[in-house]
Amino acid sequence: MKAARFIVSGQVQGVWFRASARDQAQALGLRGYAKNLPDGRVEVLAVGDAAAIDTLAAWLRQGPELAHVEDLERLDAHEDEAGEGFVTI
């Protein structure tokens, strides 16, 4: 089991980014969350299979149709930070 935290910068709030990230993560069988940060970025925590996390990371670089991702930062995380399922906060 792997865990990663992503910080997504750009036009990523108000464009269905969190809901789309949740849908992608659920389809990949990941646990975690997507939440808006006060500075306009989105934080995504993903826990699960390493290949599934890499697939989500590739999707996060693009985001949904209305988003414009400028930067994606990947940080280490601990699997205990995620609850059951994948939620938006």
Rosetta blueprint (number, residue, H / E / L):
1 M L
2 K E
3 A E
4 A E
5 R E
6 F E
7 I E
8 V E
9 S E
10 G E
11 Q E
12 V L
13 Q L
14 G L
15 V L
16 W L
17 F H
18 R H
19 A H
20 S H
21 A H
22 R H
23 D H
24 Q H
25 A H
26 Q H
27 A H
28 L L
29 G L
30 L L
31 R E
32 G E
33 Y E
34 A E
35 K E
36 N E
37 L L
38 P L
39 D L
40 G L
41 R L
42 V E
43 E E
44 V E
45 L E
46 A E
47 V E
48 G E
49 D L
50 A H
51 A H
52 A H
53 I H
54 D H
55 T H
56 L H
57 A H
58 A H
59 W H
60 L H
61 R L
62 Q L
63 G L
64 P L
65 E L
66 L L
67 A L
68 H E
69 V E
70 E E
71 D E
72 L E
73 E E
74 R E
75 L E
76 D E
77 A L
78 H L
79 E H
80 D H
81 E H
82 A L
83 G L
84 E L
85 G L
86 F E
87 V E
88 T E
89 I L
